[in-house]
Amino acid sequence: MSWVILTGRKSDLDETATPHKIITNRDYLAHPDLFRGQRPKIINLSSSYAYQSRGYYASLLASSRGHRVIPSVETMIDLSARKLYENALPELEQALNRCRAEIGGSFPSSVSVFFGIGPEKAWERFAKLLFDWFRAPLLEVHIRDGEWATITRIGFRPLSRMSPVEKERFTASLQSYTSRQWRDSRTRVPARYSFATLIDPREELPPSSVASLKHWSRVAARMGVEVEPITKKDLPRLANFDALFIRETTSISNHTYRFARRAEQEGMPVIDDPLSMIRCTNKVYLNELMAANRVAVPPTVMIAGAVDLERAADLLGFPLVLKTPDSSFSRGVKKASNMIELRTLALKWLDDSDLLIAQKFLPTTFDWRIGVLDGTPLFSVRYLMAKKHWQIVNHERQGRPDEGGFRSFRLADTPAEVIDAAVRAARCIGRGLYGVDLKETPEGIFVIEVNDNPNLDHGCEDAGEKDAVWTGLTQWFIDRLER
């Protein structure tokens, strides 16, 4: 994939300053077939991004031509008025003030940030955060210094207003942003696409093992896709990839959400996407969403305070299951056998959460896990309960958590009503990859939860459908890249 730089005038940027193709926004707009059949990354350096200007239309039409572009039209609109970006200011001002000592104790009246890179290393954290919020190549931040420095304006920095020294820094930043050192092998046959897979090598229970991702890499290579593992340190070079598959346990409060959000801002297909993370993370939301869409869930009572405990006990009986809204992998899920246990546990958890969920206990020896991708079933597994425990993972055991076994199934051999419930539940969330947990009981099929970050391991989840699981996953990304 090539980089193409758009300028307002041919003379705005010295052609010898970069190895990438430079054309004017006028030429780009006038020749829609110029890059037909290609997917260039467009860096739009137009002198104006005002509504209906050439700079605005260049980014707008880049999207329709299937080209990835920064800044996007959305970013242009975000920065067109302070009220549209003021929600970003508290976090940015906090980062700004944290770097005060490193930059010498006082702030200049303005600072320019090129591709998330500040004028000095001391600005690094703030500059990266600014680029996280606003994916624009040239940004200028106006600052009012004081005991607490405040940001008075964020805007675009035109090339035409730069001094020679600033242009030199800009071209160095451009080179850093567009460099692809990880693909510098001249002997390697170029792949059609490169996918990043976000992992944490030290995670105790990752959603995919490294061995499984190596297997996916071999399958994807046959489809012209290169898969490269990355870690949380690689956010600055995420734009060098075509797609992102997150294989760390996700949370909207850590870097996984930032990776997902950055990928979306870059126009990259991503699993898990930010909206799915938000929706699946909260069990309160999930429960109401399922109920509103007539997807069967266990009888449930919302716990907003101690006054709700008696009602939960009366409606659900004992034992019952108590969950925190952000519970996952059997964590934050406990069974209460009587009112004393329920009150003790609920009051403890209510210190950290305004809402809890109490559900009827439905004992089974296994949970169905149906993988659903783009609204279509992908794999089928039965997760068995951990030994002498009522959940598939026993975190109460000392040392490493104890996991139950599994039994994989072909989709054709899975009960149709289980598949149907899983697909309907997943479609309520989105069109990405989901793992739907269900209980099969004499009273019917109940959806327990929908996971945005389901386990996917070679020899387990793919044992029923074999490599069709991995080719389907790879094709999901390719389809979105080639739309």
Secondary structure as UniProt FT lines:
FT   STRAND          3..7
FT   HELIX           10..12
FT   HELIX           15..17
FT   STRAND          21..24
FT   HELIX           25..30
FT   TURN            32..37
FT   STRAND          41..45
FT   TURN            51..52
FT   HELIX           54..64
FT   TURN            65..66
FT   STRAND          68..70
FT   HELIX           73..78
FT   TURN            79..80
FT   HELIX           82..85
FT   HELIX           86..88
FT   HELIX           89..98
FT   HELIX           100..103
FT   STRAND          110..114
FT   TURN            115..116
FT   HELIX           121..123
FT   HELIX           124..133
FT   STRAND          138..144
FT   STRAND          150..156
FT   HELIX           159..161
FT   HELIX           164..178
FT   HELIX           181..183
FT   TURN            186..187
FT   STRAND          193..198
FT   TURN            201..202
FT   HELIX           210..221
FT   TURN            222..224
FT   STRAND          225..230
FT   HELIX           232..240
FT   STRAND          243..246
FT   TURN            252..253
FT   HELIX           255..265
FT   TURN            266..267
FT   STRAND          270..271
FT   HELIX           274..281
FT   HELIX           283..292
FT   TURN            293..294
FT   STRAND          300..303
FT   HELIX           306..308
FT   HELIX           309..316
FT   STRAND          320..328
FT   TURN            329..330
FT   STRAND          331..336
FT   HELIX           339..350
FT   TURN            351..352
FT   STRAND          356..360
FT   STRAND          366..373
FT   TURN            374..375
FT   STRAND          376..384
FT   TURN            387..388
FT   STRAND          393..394
FT   STRAND          402..403
FT   STRAND          406..409
FT   HELIX           411..413
FT   HELIX           416..429
FT   STRAND          433..441
FT   TURN            442..443
FT   STRAND          444..451
FT   TURN            458..467
FT   HELIX           468..481
//
